């Protein structure tokens, strides 16, 4: 598992797509943080708001993750299946659990590197003002948990097809649906629905981003992650059984 995780971690950085994804992520994050955003997640320009907070940064980070992380994870199993290397990999002294978890851990390592490149923002806040460390720490915990869950969903989508584009589209649809489920009633002019709030990434993230580490929110993200991993392992195993038959 460790060998597979290490291989996937360095494979990300050996791919031009990963560097492009990081560049786009950091560029868009900078634009949305410093400038006025009149659409989707509406926010004032940073220096006009006069608020020592990273709340908007984390809000936009969550939105960008719904696109960028599926792009990162779409190749994890789809590429192995397309190249015919999945069968070879499973003949080695590893099982489906090792392969799936190893690939996910390697991708989470890539995610942590990308997040470490955003530490400029809290450092800037400390220099310019006196921010509350609770929401900043909570925000990073929240986006890390959500990002890991997004990657697990992308890995699951990648196990269903040998087409990376198809896996990308499926993962985006699932991630976007789970991220913005709580906003559907508002878009339709209705009152919020507790069921959709409980299902939504955004709803659970809001509490953590305020610096309130609620066990229920942590368990929600971990539950999504573990469920996606379990389904991915089952998907890989079922395809092996079909080939064996």
N, C-alpha and C positions, 0 to 999 in steps of 0.2 A: 504494500500500500504506500509506504513512504517513497519507494523507488518510483512508483507511478505518479505520485504527487509532485515529486521533484522534477520528473520529466515534463509533466504538464505545465508546471510553473515556468520553467525555462523555455518551453515551446511557445508560450504566450509571447514572451519577449523576443523570440526568434521570428515572429510573424509581423509583417508590416501592418496588418489590420489592427493588431493590439496597440501599436504605437499611434496609429491614426485615431483609434478610439480614445486613447488617453488624451491626445492633443485636442480632439473635438470636445471631450468632456471638460477639460480645464478651461478651454476658450469660452465655451458656452456658460460655464459656471461663473467665470469672471465677468462676462457681459451682464448676466442676470443679477449678479451681486451688486455691481457698482452702478448700474443704470436703471432708470425707470422702466418698469414692465407694465404696460397697460392692458395686458391680456392674460388669460388663463390663471396664473398665480399673480394677481395684481400686487405690485409693490412700488414704493417710491425709490428714488435714487439713494444710494447709501449715505452720501455726505449731506443730503438734504433731510433725511429722516432723523439724523442726530440721535441714533439709537445704537448702543454698544451691544448688538445682538446678532447671532448667526441664524436666526430663525428662518429668514428667507433663503439663505444659502442651503440649509437642509431641505427646505420645501422643494427647491428646484433640483437639488441633488436626487431626491426621490423620483422626481419626474424624469430626469435624464437617465436614471438607472433602468427605467422600464424599456428604454430603447437600446442603450449601450450594453448592458449586461446580457440580454438575449443574443446580441451580436457576438459577444465574447464566447458564450457557451454553446452556440449553435453547432460548432464543429466537433465538440467533445466526443460524441459517440457516432454522429452521422458520418463524419469523415472516416472513422474506423470501419464502419459498415460499407461505405462506398468503395474504399480501397481494399476491402476484404481482409483487413488485418485484425478484426475483432476475433475471428475464430482462432487465429494464430496466438493472439494475446491470451485467450482463455485456455490454450493448451499449456501455457506456462504454469508454474506452481502458484497461481493466484486464482481466486474465485470471483464471482460477480460482485460480491460486496467489496473486495479489494479494489477492483477496477473502478466501480462507481464512486466510492468514497475517496479513493486516491485522486481521481480526476476533479472531484468537487473541492477537495482540500487544496490542490494546486491552483485552482481558479480563485478560491478565496484568498490565497496568498497574493495573487495578482491584484485582487480588489483592495487588499490592505496597502499595497504599494501605491495604488492610485489615490487612496484616501490620504496617505501620508503626504502626498504632494499638495494637499489642500490645507495643511497645517499653517501655511502662511497667513490665512485669514484670522484664526484665533490669536496668533502672534501680533498681527496688526491691531486687533482690538485691544490687546493688553497695552500696546504702545500708545494708542490714541485715547483710551478711556479705562474704565474699571468695570469690565463685564462680569456678570455672575457666572462662575465656573460650572455651576450645576447644569444649566441648560446646554452649555457647550459640550460637556462630557456626555450628557444624556443624548444629545443630538448625534454624536459620533457613535455611541453604542447603538442607537436606533438605526442609523443608516448602515452600519455594519451588519446587524441582524437582518434587516430588510434586504440588503445586497446579497447576503448569503442565501436567503430564501429565493430571490430572483434567479440566482445562479442554479440553484437546485431545480427550479421550474424549467429553466432553459436546458438543463441536463436531461430532464424527463422528456421534454419535447424532442431533443436530439436523439433519444433512444427509440422514437417512434418512426423515424424515417432516415433514409440515406441522403436526403436532399437538405443541405444546410439552409437554403432559402426557405424551404417549407418549415423546418424546425424554427427558424427565426420568426416567421410570421405567427406560428402557433404560440411560441413563447411570449411574443409581444401581446397577443390577444389575451392570454391568460394573465400576464403580469399587469396589463392595463386594467383589465376587469377587476382584479383583486385590489389594485391600488386605488381606484376611483369609484368603487362600488357605493361608498357613502355619499357621493356627489350626484348620483343619479336622481334621487327624489328632488334635490334642489334644482337641477337642470329642468325637471318637469314641472317645477312650481309647486311641489308637494312638501310636506313635513318630512323630517328625517325618519328613517325606519330603523329601529334597534337591530333587526336582523342584518341589514346591510352594514350598519356601523360595526357590528361584531365581526363581520366577514372582511372588512376593508383594512388594507395595510395602512392607509392614511389615518384612519381613526385610531389605531393602536400606536402609530408613530407619534401622533400629536402629544400624547401623554408623556412619552419618554423624552421628547424634544423639550418639554417644559422643565425637565430635570426631575420628574417624578418617575422613579423606576418601580413600576407596578409589576408584580409577578405574573399577572394575567397577560400583560402585553408581551413579556419575555417568552412565556409559554406559547403564546399564539405564534410568534415568529419561528420558534424552535419546532412547534408542531407542524407548521407548513413545510419547514426544511426536512424534517424526518419523514413526513408523509411522502413528499416528492422523491426522496432518496429510496424509500421502500418501494414505491411504484416503479422507479427506474430499475431497481434490481429485479423486480418481477418481470418487467418488460424485456430486459436482457435475457433472463432465464427462459422466458416463454419462447423467444425467438430461437434460442439454442435447442429447445425441445422440438420445435417445428422442423428445424433443419435435421435433427436426429431422426425424426420420423420419416 
